[in-house]
Amino acid sequence: MSKQELEVLGRTDACCPGLLTAPLGEDQAVELAKVFKALGDPIRLRLLSMIASRQGGEVCVCDLTPAFDLSQPTISHHLKLLRQAGLIDCERRGTWVYYWLLPEMTDRLAGILTRPGAPSVDEDAGVVT
């Protein structure tokens, strides 16, 4: 029987320790603060949710704007802040812009906020694993 330690794939502990495993460095704290600031606005949080939950993985800005009682330039400003935070990306197609989630950033946030050894929750099934 071998006593080799196996590496767990998909874990980000080596490069991005969680908040409860090691103190954040100054650069990492500055970067994360921008992301949390972008998520700290209810409009941006709703926009991110609408984009992330969209069937097919992307949504046109023309489908986002009617959901809010805000002008199109204001919606564009909120989307710009989400893009600058690295949460979404976009592509212009003709006159419309399409947005999609960048799961790398949300996965990173989840990894940083997860307690080591904490059970994970399957939200769809409501089961703790």
C-alpha positions as CSV (number, residue, x, y, z in Angstrom):
1,M,0.0,0.0,0.0
2,S,1.4,3.4,-1.0
3,K,1.5,6.3,1.4
4,Q,1.6,8.9,-1.4
5,E,-0.6,11.9,-0.9
6,L,-3.0,12.5,-3.8
7,E,-3.6,16.0,-5.1
8,V,-7.3,17.0,-5.1
9,L,-8.2,18.4,-8.5
10,G,-10.2,21.6,-8.7
11,R,-9.0,23.0,-5.3
12,T,-7.6,26.4,-5.2
13,D,-6.1,26.2,-1.7
14,A,-2.6,26.6,-2.9
15,C,-3.0,29.9,-4.7
16,C,-6.1,31.3,-2.9
17,P,-6.4,30.3,0.7
18,G,-9.8,30.7,2.3
19,L,-10.4,33.5,4.9
20,L,-10.3,31.0,7.7
21,T,-7.0,29.3,6.7
22,A,-4.7,32.3,6.2
23,P,-4.8,36.1,6.3
24,L,-5.4,37.8,3.0
25,G,-2.5,39.7,1.5
26,E,-2.9,43.4,0.8
27,D,-3.1,42.9,-3.0
28,Q,-5.6,40.1,-2.7
29,A,-7.8,42.1,-0.3
30,V,-7.8,45.1,-2.6
31,E,-8.8,42.9,-5.6
32,L,-11.5,41.1,-3.6
33,A,-12.9,44.3,-2.2
34,K,-13.6,45.5,-5.8
35,V,-15.6,42.3,-6.4
36,F,-17.5,42.5,-3.2
37,K,-18.2,46.2,-3.8
38,A,-19.6,45.3,-7.2
39,L,-21.8,42.7,-5.5
40,G,-22.9,45.1,-2.8
41,D,-25.4,46.9,-4.9
42,P,-28.9,45.3,-5.2
43,I,-29.2,46.2,-8.9
44,R,-25.9,44.6,-9.8
45,L,-26.6,41.5,-7.7
46,R,-29.9,41.1,-9.5
47,L,-28.2,41.7,-12.9
48,L,-25.6,39.0,-12.1
49,S,-28.3,36.6,-11.0
50,M,-30.3,37.2,-14.2
51,I,-27.2,36.6,-16.3
52,A,-26.0,33.5,-14.4
53,S,-29.4,31.8,-14.3
54,R,-30.2,32.4,-18.0
55,Q,-30.8,29.3,-20.1
56,G,-28.0,29.0,-22.6
57,G,-25.5,30.9,-20.5
58,E,-25.9,34.3,-22.0
59,V,-28.4,37.1,-22.2
60,C,-28.9,40.2,-24.4
61,V,-28.9,43.6,-22.7
62,C,-32.3,44.1,-24.4
63,D,-33.7,41.4,-22.1
64,L,-32.1,42.8,-19.0
65,T,-33.2,46.4,-19.2
66,P,-37.0,45.9,-19.0
67,A,-36.7,44.2,-15.6
68,F,-35.6,47.5,-14.0
69,D,-37.2,50.9,-13.6
70,L,-33.9,52.4,-14.7
71,S,-32.6,54.0,-17.9
72,Q,-30.5,52.0,-20.3
73,P,-27.4,54.0,-19.6
74,T,-27.7,53.3,-15.9
75,I,-28.1,49.5,-16.6
76,S,-25.0,49.7,-18.8
77,H,-23.1,51.4,-16.0
78,H,-23.9,48.6,-13.6
79,L,-23.0,46.0,-16.2
80,K,-19.7,47.8,-16.7
81,L,-18.9,47.6,-13.0
82,L,-19.6,43.9,-13.0
83,R,-17.3,43.4,-16.0
84,Q,-14.6,45.4,-14.3
85,A,-14.9,43.2,-11.2
86,G,-14.3,40.1,-13.4
87,L,-17.8,38.7,-12.8
88,I,-19.2,38.9,-16.3
89,D,-18.0,39.4,-19.9
90,C,-19.7,40.5,-23.0
91,E,-19.7,40.7,-26.8
92,R,-21.3,43.1,-29.2
93,R,-23.4,41.5,-31.9
94,G,-24.8,44.1,-34.2
95,T,-26.6,46.7,-32.1
96,W,-26.9,44.5,-29.0
97,V,-24.5,43.4,-26.4
98,Y,-24.7,39.9,-24.9
99,Y,-23.4,39.1,-21.4
100,W,-22.4,35.9,-19.7
101,L,-21.1,34.8,-16.3
102,L,-17.3,34.2,-15.7
103,P,-17.6,31.2,-13.4
104,E,-13.9,31.4,-12.5
105,M,-14.5,34.5,-10.3
106,T,-17.6,33.1,-8.6
107,D,-15.8,29.8,-8.0
108,R,-12.9,31.7,-6.5
109,L,-15.2,33.7,-4.2
110,A,-16.9,30.4,-3.1
111,G,-13.5,28.9,-2.3
112,I,-12.4,31.9,-0.3
113,L,-15.6,32.0,1.7
114,T,-15.9,28.2,2.3
115,R,-14.8,27.0,5.7
116,P,-12.2,24.2,5.6
117,G,-13.8,20.8,6.1
118,A,-17.3,22.3,6.1
119,P,-20.0,20.2,4.5
120,S,-21.2,21.4,1.2
121,V,-24.9,21.9,0.4
122,D,-26.5,20.8,-2.8
123,E,-29.1,23.6,-3.1
124,D,-31.1,21.8,-5.8
125,A,-31.6,18.7,-3.7
126,G,-31.4,20.5,-0.3
127,V,-28.9,17.9,0.8
128,V,-25.8,18.5,3.0
129,T,-22.8,16.4,1.8
